[in-house]
Amino acid sequence: MPTVKPAVCLVLHAHMPYVLKHGHWPHGEVWLMEAAVGVYLPLIGMLQRLSRRKVSASFSLGLTPILLLQLADKGFQARLLQYIDERLERAAKDHIDSDICETSKYWFKHYQTLKQLYSQIKYNIPQAFAKAQNRGQIEILSGPATHPYAALLTSDRTLEHQIRVGRQISKRILGKCSSGIWLPECSHRPQIMRRDPISGGPERLRYGVDRILERCGVSHFFVESDLFDAARSEGVVKHGVFHKTTWDAVSEYQEFMWRSVLEPHRVNTMGKHSRIVALARHPEACAQVWSADGGYPGDSAYLEFHKRKDTQGHRYWRVTDRGIGLGGKKLYHPASAGLTARAHAVDYLQKIESWLSAHPFGRPATLTLCFDAELFGHWWFEGPQFLEHLLHLLGQHPHIDATTADRRIRETDVDKVVWLGEGSWGAEGDHRVWWNDQSKWMWQCIHRAEHRFHQLSDALQAARKPTQKAIRLHKHLSWAFLLLQSSDWIFVITTKGAVDYGYQRFCEQLSRFDALAEAVEFALMRKRISAVTELKVKEAILMQPNDG
């Protein structure tokens, strides 16, 4: 059997909450447009160039189902083209300013290239990524439908519903669905005994998130390194056979490299064998890329994110010095920034070699690098250039593979089974970003909605001859239920990124869920709802995604 080389598993997670029909600027559809032109189209261009050069390096890309639905929306596709034209017009107008004339020409050419690419892929970003997957360049990870915070949902049925709907959407839009998944915020919870916060009663067994994923056909997912640090040994797998161990095996059988972030681990929070695998992101390696303070994005040559010509204009200034205010920023030079991105890619490859060489000889090391895709091109404009240089270098490397997570798991003998605790990749590695004094009432609303939705689903299932109206309304209720669980609104409230917008979106969605739930109840009883509720139901349906 050939020796398995050390490998890099680059994982990008692309997500956007449902913003179509929910405002434009400063919060709303412009978020998605900025991500499309800053991240998704540049990534597609990068993949096409790497394919033409026959670069063998590949990586995993998470595209959340709710993001796919928005990118596949015909109305959005047309509006994105208009947005690109608007960016071209702004750049052309800036030609008259002698200070920024040359850089405005750069922006004009940049958006011309994006417009040509967008036309060439027939305005269908999801299908362009699907073609890259078919070429073997990427593995497209699916996810729960609307990006809920899995560990804090109160019903196992809710998470299973999210995952199954999400995988159906991914398969319909992309043509196929990978068995890998990105858990929103990398949130995980093991099997526990817990009392229902709504109905009360005795404690009952709650399946671990890992078990729910496996039940839905998922083969692998990703976690924060903290969960590996505290992992408990459950067993080893030799020649496909599971052998139970004690929790002390972590120290007794050190040759298995328990808890190493450089190796995938099988996960089972029930103390048994497992088919599902977790990969943990390498904290030091990831910080080198995403940290603006100590990492690459803070370099003085790179584009300054926070300063524009006007509120929606182009950016013409560079980081210069992170210690000075926006008024002290110097003009941006694209060519210089491009050379810096190339140098940083070379430097990062050397660091990758060092991290991989730290693993004991004889065991294949896997360096897992997980990032929000929006870092590359949106927050860090030169990020796609950096990635392209890095993947080109890795594709030529004689001793390191750059590969997708699913391919790496198939090639590697994953010989450990562990118990993983609770956690996320949020601040301090726990739930505090999503569970706090500001959000507890929101979780109470979500938990009550879980209880009500499953009661109505059971009632519809038990009905002898439910009306077509009840069935149709229940489908819309399902969407209202899924959208209510989006983790994004709590996130932007806690981080103060868009507090008012977050509260507005959550409260509106809660009202729509309640109206549709009442409509389903009345339809099951064959009664008419009030005129006021009828209007709310129509609005709720109008504001939902077009899911085909």
C-alpha positions as CSV (number, residue, x, y, z in Angstrom):
1,M,0.0,0.0,0.0
2,P,1.5,3.4,-1.0
3,T,2.5,5.8,1.8
4,V,-0.1,8.5,2.4
5,K,1.5,11.9,2.2
6,P,0.9,14.7,4.6
7,A,-2.1,16.8,3.5
8,V,-3.7,20.2,3.7
9,C,-7.5,20.3,3.9
10,L,-8.6,23.9,3.1
11,V,-12.2,24.4,4.1
12,L,-14.1,27.6,3.1
13,H,-17.6,28.2,4.6
14,A,-19.8,30.5,2.4
15,H,-23.1,31.6,4.0
16,M,-25.5,34.5,3.8
17,P,-28.8,34.7,5.7
18,Y,-32.0,35.2,3.7
19,V,-31.9,38.9,2.7
20,L,-33.9,38.9,-0.6
21,K,-37.0,41.1,-0.3
22,H,-35.7,42.3,3.2
23,G,-34.1,45.6,2.5
24,H,-31.2,46.7,0.3
25,W,-28.7,49.1,2.1
26,P,-27.0,49.3,4.5
27,H,-28.5,46.0,5.7
28,G,-30.1,43.6,3.3
29,E,-29.6,42.5,-0.3
30,V,-26.4,44.6,-0.7
31,W,-24.7,42.1,1.8
32,L,-25.3,39.3,-0.8
33,M,-24.2,41.5,-3.7
34,E,-21.0,42.5,-2.0
35,A,-20.2,38.8,-1.3
36,A,-21.0,37.8,-4.8
37,V,-18.7,40.3,-6.4
38,G,-16.1,40.2,-3.7
39,V,-15.9,36.5,-3.0
40,Y,-18.0,34.0,-5.1
41,L,-17.2,35.3,-8.6
42,P,-13.4,35.8,-7.8
43,L,-13.4,32.2,-6.4
44,I,-15.0,30.9,-9.6
45,G,-12.4,32.9,-11.7
46,M,-9.6,31.4,-9.6
47,L,-10.9,27.8,-10.1
48,Q,-11.1,28.3,-13.8
49,R,-7.6,29.6,-14.1
50,L,-6.2,26.8,-11.9
51,S,-8.1,24.3,-14.0
52,R,-6.6,25.7,-17.2
53,R,-3.1,25.4,-15.7
54,K,-4.0,21.8,-14.6
55,V,-3.2,22.6,-10.9
56,S,-4.0,19.5,-8.9
57,A,-4.7,21.1,-5.6
58,S,-8.4,20.9,-4.4
59,F,-10.3,22.0,-1.4
60,S,-13.7,21.9,0.4
61,L,-16.3,24.6,0.0
62,G,-19.4,24.9,2.1
63,L,-22.3,26.6,0.4
64,T,-25.3,26.8,2.7
65,P,-28.7,25.8,1.2
66,I,-30.2,29.2,2.0
67,L,-27.3,30.9,0.2
68,L,-27.7,28.6,-2.8
69,L,-31.4,29.4,-3.0
70,Q,-30.6,33.1,-3.1
71,L,-27.9,32.8,-5.7
72,A,-30.1,30.7,-7.9
73,D,-33.0,33.3,-7.7
74,K,-33.6,34.8,-11.2
75,G,-34.5,38.1,-9.8
76,F,-31.4,38.4,-7.8
77,Q,-29.2,37.3,-10.8
78,A,-30.6,40.2,-12.8
79,R,-30.2,42.7,-9.9
80,L,-26.6,41.6,-9.4
81,L,-25.8,42.5,-13.0
82,Q,-27.3,45.9,-12.4
83,Y,-25.1,46.2,-9.2
84,I,-22.0,45.4,-11.2
85,D,-23.0,48.1,-13.8
86,E,-23.4,50.6,-11.0
87,R,-19.9,49.8,-9.7
88,L,-18.5,50.3,-13.2
89,E,-20.3,53.7,-13.4
90,R,-18.9,54.8,-10.1
91,A,-15.4,53.9,-11.1
92,A,-15.7,55.7,-14.5
93,K,-16.9,58.9,-12.7
94,D,-13.9,58.7,-10.4
95,H,-11.5,59.0,-13.4
96,I,-11.8,62.8,-13.1
97,D,-10.2,62.9,-9.7
98,S,-6.4,63.1,-10.3
99,D,-5.5,61.6,-6.9
100,I,-7.4,58.4,-7.5
101,C,-7.5,58.3,-11.3
102,E,-5.2,55.3,-11.7
103,T,-6.8,53.2,-9.0
104,S,-10.3,54.1,-10.4
105,K,-9.2,52.6,-13.7
106,Y,-8.1,49.5,-11.8
107,W,-11.6,49.2,-10.3
108,F,-13.2,49.7,-13.7
109,K,-11.1,46.9,-15.3
110,H,-11.8,44.7,-12.2
111,Y,-15.5,45.0,-12.6
112,Q,-15.4,44.6,-16.3
113,T,-13.6,41.3,-15.8
114,L,-16.3,40.2,-13.2
115,K,-19.1,41.2,-15.6
116,Q,-17.5,39.1,-18.4
117,L,-17.1,36.2,-16.0
118,Y,-20.7,36.5,-14.8
119,S,-22.0,36.5,-18.4
120,Q,-19.8,33.5,-19.3
121,I,-21.2,31.4,-16.5
122,K,-24.7,32.5,-17.6
123,Y,-25.3,34.4,-14.3
124,N,-25.6,31.1,-12.4
125,I,-23.0,31.1,-9.6
126,P,-24.2,27.8,-8.1
127,Q,-23.8,25.9,-11.4
128,A,-20.3,27.3,-11.9
129,F,-19.3,25.9,-8.5
130,A,-21.1,22.6,-9.4
131,K,-18.9,22.4,-12.6
132,A,-15.8,22.9,-10.5
133,Q,-16.9,20.0,-8.3
134,N,-17.5,17.8,-11.3
135,R,-13.9,18.6,-12.4
136,G,-12.7,17.4,-9.0
137,Q,-11.4,20.8,-7.9
138,I,-13.7,21.2,-4.9
139,E,-16.0,19.2,-2.6
140,I,-19.2,21.3,-2.0
141,L,-20.3,20.8,1.6
142,S,-24.0,21.1,2.4
143,G,-25.5,22.2,5.7
144,P,-28.7,22.7,7.7
145,A,-31.2,24.6,5.6
146,T,-31.1,28.1,7.3
147,H,-27.9,27.9,9.4
148,P,-29.4,27.3,12.9
149,Y,-27.2,27.0,16.0
150,A,-27.6,23.2,16.3
151,A,-26.4,22.8,19.9
152,L,-29.2,24.9,21.4
153,L,-32.2,23.6,19.6
154,T,-34.5,21.8,22.0
155,S,-35.7,19.0,19.7
156,D,-33.7,16.4,17.8
157,R,-36.5,16.4,15.2
158,T,-35.8,20.1,14.5
159,L,-32.1,19.5,13.6
160,E,-32.9,16.5,11.5
161,H,-35.6,18.5,9.6
162,Q,-33.0,21.2,9.0
163,I,-30.4,18.8,7.7
164,R,-32.7,16.8,5.5
165,V,-34.3,19.9,3.9
166,G,-30.8,21.4,3.4
167,R,-29.5,18.4,1.7
168,Q,-32.5,18.2,-0.6
169,I,-32.0,21.9,-1.6
170,S,-28.3,21.3,-2.3
171,K,-29.0,18.2,-4.4
172,R,-31.7,20.0,-6.4
173,I,-29.6,23.1,-7.2
174,L,-26.2,21.5,-7.6
175,G,-27.2,18.1,-9.1
176,K,-25.7,16.1,-6.3
177,C,-25.1,16.5,-2.6
178,S,-21.8,15.7,-0.8
179,S,-21.9,13.5,2.3
180,G,-19.9,16.2,4.1
181,I,-21.5,19.0,6.0
182,W,-20.6,22.3,7.7
183,L,-22.3,22.6,11.1
184,P,-23.2,26.3,11.5
185,E,-20.8,28.0,13.9
186,C,-19.2,24.5,14.3
187,S,-21.7,24.1,17.2
188,H,-21.7,20.6,18.7
189,R,-23.5,18.9,21.6
190,P,-23.0,15.3,22.8
191,Q,-25.7,12.9,23.9
192,I,-27.4,14.1,27.1
193,M,-30.3,13.7,29.4
194,R,-32.4,17.0,29.3
195,R,-35.8,18.2,30.4
196,D,-37.9,19.8,27.7
197,P,-37.8,23.6,28.4
198,I,-41.4,24.0,27.1
199,S,-43.4,21.0,28.2
200,G,-41.3,20.1,31.2
201,G,-41.7,16.6,32.5
202,P,-39.0,14.0,33.2
203,E,-35.6,14.2,31.6
204,R,-35.3,12.4,28.3
205,L,-32.4,11.2,26.2
206,R,-31.3,13.7,23.6
207,Y,-29.1,12.3,20.8
208,G,-25.8,13.9,20.2
209,V,-25.4,16.2,17.2
210,D,-23.0,13.6,15.8
211,R,-25.7,10.9,15.9
212,I,-28.3,13.0,14.2
213,L,-25.8,13.8,11.4
214,E,-25.0,10.2,10.9
215,R,-28.7,9.3,10.8
216,C,-29.1,11.8,8.0
217,G,-26.4,10.2,5.9
218,V,-23.6,12.7,6.8
219,S,-20.0,11.3,6.8
220,H,-17.9,14.1,8.1
221,F,-18.0,17.6,9.7
222,F,-15.7,20.2,11.3
223,V,-15.2,21.3,14.8
224,E,-13.1,23.8,16.8
225,S,-9.8,22.5,18.2
226,D,-11.1,22.9,21.8
227,L,-13.4,19.9,21.3
228,F,-10.4,17.7,20.4
229,D,-8.4,19.1,23.3
230,A,-11.0,17.7,25.7
231,A,-12.0,14.6,23.7
232,R,-12.4,11.3,25.6
233,S,-11.2,8.0,24.1
234,E,-14.0,5.6,23.3
235,G,-12.3,3.0,21.1
236,V,-9.9,2.1,18.3
237,V,-10.6,0.7,14.9
238,K,-8.2,-2.0,13.6
239,H,-8.8,-3.6,10.2
240,G,-12.4,-2.3,10.3
241,V,-13.2,-3.8,13.7
242,F,-14.0,-1.6,16.7
243,H,-12.3,-2.3,20.0
244,K,-13.7,-0.5,23.1
245,T,-11.2,1.3,25.3
246,T,-11.5,3.3,28.5
247,W,-11.4,7.1,28.8
248,D,-7.8,6.6,30.0
249,A,-6.6,5.3,26.6
250,V,-5.8,8.9,25.7
251,S,-2.7,8.6,28.0
252,E,-2.2,4.8,27.9
253,Y,-2.1,4.4,24.1
254,Q,-0.3,7.5,23.0
255,E,0.8,6.0,19.7
256,F,-2.8,6.7,18.3
257,M,-2.2,10.4,18.7
258,W,-5.5,11.0,20.5
259,R,-6.7,14.7,20.5
260,S,-4.2,15.7,17.7
261,V,-5.7,18.4,15.5
262,L,-3.5,16.9,12.7
263,E,-5.6,13.8,12.5
264,P,-9.3,13.2,11.8
265,H,-11.2,11.4,14.6
266,R,-14.3,9.3,14.4
267,V,-17.0,10.6,16.8
268,N,-19.6,8.8,18.8
269,T,-21.1,10.2,22.0
270,M,-22.8,6.9,22.8
271,G,-19.5,5.0,23.4
272,K,-19.8,2.8,20.3
273,H,-18.3,2.4,16.8
274,S,-18.9,5.3,14.4
275,R,-19.0,6.0,10.7
276,I,-18.9,9.7,11.1
277,V,-15.6,11.7,11.2
278,A,-14.7,15.1,12.6
279,L,-11.8,17.2,11.5
280,A,-10.6,20.0,13.8
281,R,-9.3,23.3,12.6
282,H,-5.7,24.1,13.4
283,P,-5.9,27.2,15.6
284,E,-2.4,28.7,15.0
285,A,-2.5,28.0,11.2
286,C,-5.9,29.6,10.9
287,A,-5.0,32.7,13.0
288,Q,-2.1,33.4,10.7
289,V,-4.6,34.0,7.9
290,W,-7.7,35.5,9.5
291,S,-6.3,37.7,12.2
292,A,-6.0,41.4,11.1
293,D,-3.7,42.1,14.1
294,G,-1.1,39.3,13.8
295,G,-2.0,37.8,10.5
296,Y,-1.6,38.6,6.8
297,P,-4.7,40.8,6.3
298,G,-3.3,43.6,8.5
299,D,-0.3,44.2,6.2
300,S,0.2,47.9,5.3
301,A,0.0,47.3,1.5
302,Y,-3.5,45.7,1.6
303,L,-6.8,47.5,0.8
304,E,-8.3,49.3,3.8
305,F,-11.8,47.8,4.3
306,H,-13.3,50.6,6.5
307,K,-12.7,53.6,4.2
308,R,-14.6,54.5,1.1
309,K,-14.8,57.5,-1.2
310,D,-18.4,57.9,0.1
311,T,-20.9,55.7,1.8
312,Q,-21.2,53.3,-1.2
313,G,-18.2,54.3,-3.2
314,H,-15.0,52.4,-4.1
315,R,-12.1,52.0,-1.7
316,Y,-8.9,53.9,-2.6
317,W,-6.8,53.6,0.5
318,R,-4.5,50.9,2.0
319,V,-4.1,49.7,5.6
320,T,-1.0,51.8,5.9
321,D,-0.8,51.4,9.7
322,R,-3.4,49.8,11.9
323,G,-2.6,52.2,14.6
324,I,-3.7,55.3,12.8
325,G,-7.2,56.7,12.0
326,L,-8.9,56.6,8.7
327,G,-7.8,60.1,7.9
328,G,-4.2,59.0,7.9
329,K,-4.5,56.2,5.4
330,K,-2.4,56.4,2.2
331,L,-3.4,55.6,-1.3
332,Y,-3.8,52.0,-2.4
333,H,-1.5,50.5,-5.0
334,P,-3.0,47.3,-6.5
335,A,0.3,46.0,-8.0
336,S,2.2,46.3,-4.7
337,A,-0.7,44.6,-2.9
338,G,-0.6,41.7,-5.4
339,L,3.1,41.2,-4.9
340,T,2.6,41.1,-1.1
341,A,-0.2,38.5,-1.5
342,R,2.3,36.3,-3.5
343,A,5.0,36.7,-0.8
344,H,2.5,35.8,1.9
345,A,1.5,32.7,0.1
346,V,5.2,31.6,-0.1
347,D,5.6,32.4,3.6
348,Y,2.4,30.4,4.5
349,L,3.6,27.4,2.6
350,Q,6.8,27.4,4.6
351,K,4.7,27.5,7.8
352,I,2.5,24.7,6.6
353,E,5.6,22.6,6.0
354,S,6.7,23.3,9.6
355,W,3.3,22.5,11.2
356,L,3.0,19.2,9.2
357,S,6.6,18.2,10.1
358,A,5.7,18.4,13.8
359,H,3.6,15.3,13.5
360,P,5.3,11.9,14.3
361,F,6.8,10.2,11.3
362,G,4.7,7.2,10.2
363,R,1.3,8.7,10.8
364,P,-0.2,10.8,8.0
365,A,-0.7,14.4,9.2
366,T,-3.8,16.4,8.0
367,L,-3.7,20.1,8.5
368,T,-7.3,21.4,8.5
369,L,-7.7,25.1,7.7
370,C,-11.2,26.4,8.2
371,F,-12.3,29.9,7.3
372,D,-15.4,31.9,6.5
373,A,-15.2,32.2,2.7
374,E,-16.2,35.9,3.0
375,L,-12.8,36.6,4.5
376,F,-11.3,36.1,1.0
377,G,-12.2,39.0,-1.1
378,H,-14.7,40.8,1.1
379,W,-12.9,41.6,4.3
380,W,-9.5,40.9,2.8
381,F,-9.7,42.0,-0.8
382,E,-6.4,40.3,-1.8
383,G,-7.5,37.1,-0.2
384,P,-8.4,35.3,-3.5
385,Q,-5.0,36.3,-4.9
386,F,-3.3,34.8,-1.9
387,L,-5.4,31.6,-2.2
388,E,-4.6,31.2,-5.9
389,H,-0.9,31.5,-5.3
390,L,-1.0,29.1,-2.3
391,L,-3.0,26.4,-4.2
392,H,-0.6,26.7,-7.2
393,L,2.3,26.2,-4.8
394,L,0.7,23.3,-3.1
395,G,-0.3,21.7,-6.4
396,Q,3.4,21.6,-7.3
397,H,4.6,20.4,-3.9
398,P,6.3,17.0,-4.1
399,H,5.6,16.0,-0.5
400,I,2.2,17.6,0.4
401,D,-1.2,17.0,-0.9
402,A,-3.9,19.7,-1.0
403,T,-7.1,17.8,-1.1
404,T,-10.8,17.8,-0.1
405,A,-11.9,16.5,3.3
406,D,-13.9,13.6,1.8
407,R,-11.0,12.4,-0.3
408,R,-8.6,12.7,2.6
409,I,-10.9,10.6,4.8
410,R,-11.2,7.9,2.1
411,E,-7.4,7.7,1.8
412,T,-6.6,7.8,5.6
413,D,-7.1,5.0,8.1
414,V,-9.1,6.9,10.8
415,D,-8.4,4.6,13.7
416,K,-9.8,6.5,16.7
417,V,-13.3,6.9,18.1
418,V,-13.8,9.7,20.6
419,W,-16.5,11.5,22.6
420,L,-16.7,15.2,22.0
421,G,-18.3,17.7,24.3
422,E,-20.1,21.0,23.7
423,G,-18.6,23.9,21.9
424,S,-18.4,26.2,18.9
425,W,-15.9,28.3,17.0
426,G,-17.3,31.4,18.6
427,A,-15.7,33.5,21.3
428,E,-14.2,31.4,24.1
429,G,-15.2,28.2,22.2
430,D,-18.6,28.0,23.9
431,H,-22.2,29.2,23.3
432,R,-22.0,32.7,24.7
433,V,-22.2,34.5,21.4
434,W,-25.6,32.9,20.8
435,W,-26.8,32.3,24.4
436,N,-26.7,35.4,26.5
437,D,-28.9,37.9,28.3
438,Q,-29.8,39.6,25.0
439,S,-30.9,36.4,23.3
440,K,-32.5,34.2,26.0
441,W,-36.0,35.5,25.1
442,M,-35.3,34.7,21.4
443,W,-34.4,31.1,22.3
444,Q,-37.6,30.8,24.4
445,C,-39.5,31.9,21.2
446,I,-37.6,29.4,19.1
447,H,-38.2,26.6,21.6
448,R,-41.9,27.3,21.7
449,A,-42.0,27.4,17.9
450,E,-40.3,24.0,17.9
451,H,-43.0,22.5,20.2
452,R,-45.8,24.1,18.2
453,F,-44.5,23.1,14.8
454,H,-44.0,19.4,15.7
455,Q,-47.4,19.3,17.3
456,L,-49.0,20.6,14.1
457,S,-46.9,18.2,11.9
458,D,-48.1,15.3,14.0
459,A,-51.7,16.5,13.8
460,L,-51.4,16.8,10.0
461,Q,-49.9,13.3,9.8
462,A,-52.7,11.8,11.9
463,A,-55.5,13.5,10.0
464,R,-57.5,11.1,7.9
465,K,-58.1,13.3,5.0
466,P,-56.3,16.7,5.4
467,T,-57.4,19.4,3.0
468,Q,-55.0,20.5,0.3
469,K,-55.1,23.9,1.9
470,A,-53.8,22.4,5.2
471,I,-51.0,20.6,3.3
472,R,-50.1,23.7,1.4
473,L,-50.1,26.0,4.5
474,H,-48.0,23.4,6.4
475,K,-45.3,23.6,3.7
476,H,-45.2,27.4,4.1
477,L,-45.2,27.0,7.9
478,S,-42.2,24.7,7.5
479,W,-40.3,27.5,5.8
480,A,-41.3,30.1,8.4
481,F,-40.1,27.6,11.1
482,L,-36.7,27.1,9.4
483,L,-36.1,30.8,8.8
484,L,-36.9,31.6,12.4
485,Q,-34.0,29.5,13.5
486,S,-31.3,31.3,11.6
487,S,-28.3,31.9,13.9
488,D,-27.4,35.2,12.1
489,W,-29.9,37.5,13.8
490,I,-28.6,36.6,17.3
491,F,-25.0,36.9,16.0
492,V,-25.4,40.5,14.6
493,I,-27.2,41.6,17.8
494,T,-24.5,40.2,20.1
495,T,-21.6,41.5,18.0
496,K,-23.4,44.8,17.5
497,G,-23.0,44.5,13.7
498,A,-26.6,45.3,12.9
499,V,-28.6,45.3,16.2
500,D,-31.8,46.9,15.0
501,Y,-31.9,44.9,11.8
502,G,-31.4,41.7,13.7
503,Y,-34.2,42.4,16.1
504,Q,-36.5,43.5,13.2
505,R,-35.8,40.4,11.2
506,F,-36.3,38.0,14.1
507,C,-39.6,39.6,15.3
508,E,-41.0,39.8,11.8
509,Q,-40.2,36.1,11.2
510,L,-41.8,35.1,14.6
511,S,-45.0,37.0,13.6
512,R,-45.1,35.2,10.3
513,F,-44.6,31.8,11.9
514,D,-47.4,32.5,14.4
515,A,-49.8,33.6,11.6
516,L,-49.1,30.5,9.5
517,A,-49.3,28.2,12.6
518,E,-52.8,29.6,13.3
519,A,-53.7,29.2,9.7
520,V,-52.7,25.5,9.8
521,E,-54.6,24.9,13.0
522,F,-57.8,26.4,11.5
523,A,-57.3,24.5,8.2
524,L,-57.1,21.2,10.2
525,M,-60.3,22.1,11.9
526,R,-61.8,23.2,8.5
527,K,-62.4,26.7,9.9
528,R,-61.7,30.1,8.4
529,I,-59.1,32.4,9.8
530,S,-59.7,36.1,10.4
531,A,-59.2,38.7,7.7
532,V,-56.2,40.1,9.7
533,T,-54.5,36.7,9.9
534,E,-55.2,36.1,6.2
535,L,-53.3,39.2,5.3
536,K,-50.4,38.2,7.6
537,V,-50.3,34.7,6.0
538,K,-50.2,36.2,2.5
539,E,-47.3,38.5,3.5
540,A,-45.5,35.6,5.1
541,I,-45.7,33.5,2.0
542,L,-44.6,36.4,-0.2
543,M,-41.5,37.0,1.9
544,Q,-40.3,33.4,1.8
545,P,-37.6,32.0,-0.6
546,N,-38.6,30.7,-4.0
547,D,-37.6,27.1,-3.4
548,G,-39.1,25.7,-6.6
